[in-house]
Amino acid sequence: MARLRIFPLIVFCFLFCPIEAQTTLLDRADSLYGAQQYKEALEIAKQALPLCKDQESQADCLNLLAIINVRLSDYDEAARYSKQCYALDEKTGDPDIMSSSLNTLAAIYMGANQEQEAEKYVLKGIEMAEKANNPNRMAILQAMASEVYHAQGNDEKALTYIEKAYEIDKAQGNEPRAMVRLAQKASVLIGLHDYKQAEQVLKEVIPFLRKTDDRHSLGIACNKMGMAQYNLKHETEAISYYREAADIFMALGDPYNEVHARKGLYEALWKKDPDEAKRQLDRFTSLKDSIYSNTTAERLAKYNAEFGNDWLQIENHEQRRAKYWAILAAVIAIILAVAVWLLMRRRQKQIRHLNAELSDRIKELREKYDILNEQYDNVIATDKQVNGEELSVADRQFLEKTTNIVNELMQSGQIDANHVAERLNMSLFKFRQRLTAITDETPQSFIQNIRMRRACHLLDNHPEMNISEVAVLCAYNDTPNFTRAFKKNFGLTPTQYLDKKGEISR
C-alpha cells in the first residue's frame, strides 16, 4: 500500500512536466515504430499528442500517428491525423513542409484505393514543391502522380509524369532512384500494351537492381519483365523472370507480390510443363486464399464493431452472465494494472542501477582498451556521395555532425533519435525529414548502422575483447539484445561472424 501512495506524486510530476513527458513518449513511440511494434507505438503516440503544446511537436506527433496507422492498414485514421498535420504545416507557410505532408496524404489515399482523393493531394503537392524549388520532392510527387493515374487507368497521363520524375532524378545524379522510376515507367508501358518498349526499359533496370540490396524493387521489375515477355510470346524468358520474382518475394515474406509471380508462372508453364504449371497453380491458390482470409477477417471485425447492436437481442440470463463476467474482468484488470505498475517501478529501479553499472563498465573498458581514439573516422564514413549522389557541403557537414553526436552518445551507453535531434537543435520531425532526404534512411536505421559498424570494427580489430565487452561499447545494456540486433543486421550472431572470419583467414 505504501507504494500506491507514490502514484499521486507521479501524476503531479506528469502534469507539471508536460514537455519532458511529451518528449519521452514521442521518442518511445518513434523507437517502437522503428522496431515495427506498430500497435504499441500507436498507444504511446496517442498519449503524447495531448501533451504537445507547440505547433512543431504537434505536427511531429500527428505525422507519426498517420504513418503508424498506414502500417496498421487503418487508412481512415491515417488520413485524419495526416490532415491535422497538414493543417498545422499550412500555418507555417513553408511550401516544402506542406509538399511533404501532401505527399503523405496522397500515399495514404492510394493505400486505401481512393485514387480520386489521392489525385487532389498529389497535384497540390506538386504545386507546393515547385514553389519550394525542391527537385527531390518534385521527383517523388511526380512519381506518385504517375501511380495515381496508372491506378485510374489513365496510362497516357501516368507516362508523362513518370518521365518527368525520371528526368529529375537523372539530372540530380541519383541513379538508384532513376532506375526505380524506369521500373515504374515499364509498368505504365505494359498498361499501354507497349510490351516491346517495356522490355527494353527493364533490360536496363534489372541488371542494375541485381547489383543493389533493393530486392523488393528487383522482384517487382522481374514480375513486370515476365509479363512483358509472356505477352511477346517469349514463354521461356517469361518463366525465368517470374521464377526469380517468386523466389525473391517468398524469401521476403511478401505474399501479395508472390501471388502475381505464381499466376504468371502458371500461365507461362501451361503449354511447356503442365505438371509444373499445376504446382504453381496450387501455390497461387493457397496464397490467394490466405490473403483473402486475412482480408475477410479484418472486414468481419469491422462489421462486428459497427453492427454490435445485435447483442441487444440476447436473453436475460445471458445478460446477467455477461454482467458477472464483465465485473470479474474489471477486477482482474485492476489487479493486473496495479501489478504491472509495481513491476514497472521495480524495472525502472533496475534500469537506473544498470545504467550506473554500464557507465562504470564503459569507463573501465575505455581505460583497458584505448580504442575510441583510434583513426576510425567516427565508425561510419560520411563520404562525398550517398547512393551514388554527390552531396552538398551542407549535407556532408550535417552527416558528419550527426555521426559525431551518435558516437558521443554511444559512449554514454544511452542513445536514441530524439537525443540526437536535441543535440542538433532540431525537432525529431525535422531531423527525420532531413536525414531521410539525404540518405533514404530513418534516424533509427542510421543510428543502428553506426552501432553495427562499430561492432564489426571491434570484432575485426580487437580479438582480445569478448562479446559482452563489444556490446557495452556499442551501447547495449545486455549481450542477448546485442546478439539479436547483430544477427538481424548481418544474418549471423557475433560468434558466428568471428568463426566465419577465422575460417576465411585460414
Steps between C-alpha positions, in 0.01 A plus 500: 500500500790733569604472136154602385538835678772586251245502215356851571856635501562344158182658365603839647844480337343389171260795497762759590769363271303466174788581269728234645215246502412589141861461385542168677176359361568620145847351509362172632229493233757570229724221631210254506410601144860441393479155663178433300294473822225708345215438745715589799636805318144615425396493866808691615465762224135553594609567859761749379265703277309688776832594661634667185455871562694661212402475135819323387476217753128457425576465129778253582267285711213517249732397218622202705141398578414519130783275383439251785136467394612444139710206624194371684290542180261740677492754218206699636689575822821558308328757278341670801834549677678595179241769421547648847877497443457674165277766659784582743761492223283732291517760779879511466467616139802284412425338160769233550344373825153524346604298195633226732167477686304500175712213367423302818127566455512388137683180599240426769211533255684286245537230766126528565427464124347848487684626194276806447585634845866414448501696172378816675778494759785397269427783254492751785828350625664549158391865508661547844820317399533735202470800734759347734732427206575157647591262214517188720150559634379584149630164369324311779170681437523460121551125551205492742284680240598233247390227744168681553421529129620145431257376767224704333577335166623828348838364389568773244502756781686262732777468238543879482546530879738205540722631220520836680596323825767298318650810337521680837674208677731450203594871503567476875737209437289268716540181299328257745184711507516558124501123445197456726325769292580301185347190659186705568508619139510139381188427704320790327621381158354157570173673587521661154571153347838626378675179606803543272597837647430370852742215428771743387458714812513201735812363330674812630338492845529136608881457466546818704261388777670160520815682614317681783331398826159614375355150468141620514537728195688224317216256566240744365716570193535125434123459528451778245762349267327163526173663401663681205674184377183292531303749292782500242457118481845442655381239751846366591629846594174577682538184712854598599401850616182387674695231686761753617221730622323214682823400679566860607152561638488162671829584677368845593172357633296713258197290394327788323774526236586131502144415395549699176823312426333162560211591271747603229693175539180297469403675177850488346557133593162368389606394149859405586463309828137439612605315818720788617227743397258311725741530795528875442121524481471320835745746657313791342167373637646448847642852510183655363285319758734611780487862389122478460459347847704773663307773319168335581589471869582872514172590331300276731664660804403843368145377427460369853620829644256700289199274538539393860132583570417137426618423851190678632300193394656265755282353774489629860702218653776563246499867594542416866780259421674758282472758777655258747793430267543872428529577872744213547704615203508857638627376838766288331598795279543726805712237676712454188537876455628539857734205452633643173551840660696346786707297254570812295616681813728210581625489142575874506715452809678212331562710190645785706726255679594339168581838343729581791675165458517555125667840543758345731551215256553737206751700702682179591504379139618834367792485742571140407469548125609828348277442199266797494780733389631285216514631144150376434314789336211478749410141409286587196639673194335825401614480139455765240233282346190320630334244268720627219381859543747783564431666833503872552740650755207573734369142477847354557553722804157400631583128469841547662350692790222244540748211495720671761201549728393137460847381599513735800160381622604141442784546749247599765316171454170666407407604149182567304377719215347760728828565685682539168234747380532700823878523461444630145247755634232350276161343560479124445276563198744745336796271578324196350394703196850631420686176572258299283528753216881461498545127575161334438538362855290555813683635808454161669661320203783756473586465870477121484739490202758699695469267798540195277800652319663563838422141605667361185800728550548379856454133408742532206773696676482394867499120530589535869154644574206273581149543359360663814774767491421576136130526591572756775710717268217496243252627766317172562397434859525124465665250269179319381354827363828574321513148356141525370567841340826378342335189355205701367742736323755249365324162512766367738554516875824671614645160583410363155648814345830442680500129407440583134772766510736240647417250225570762230833596659604133505 
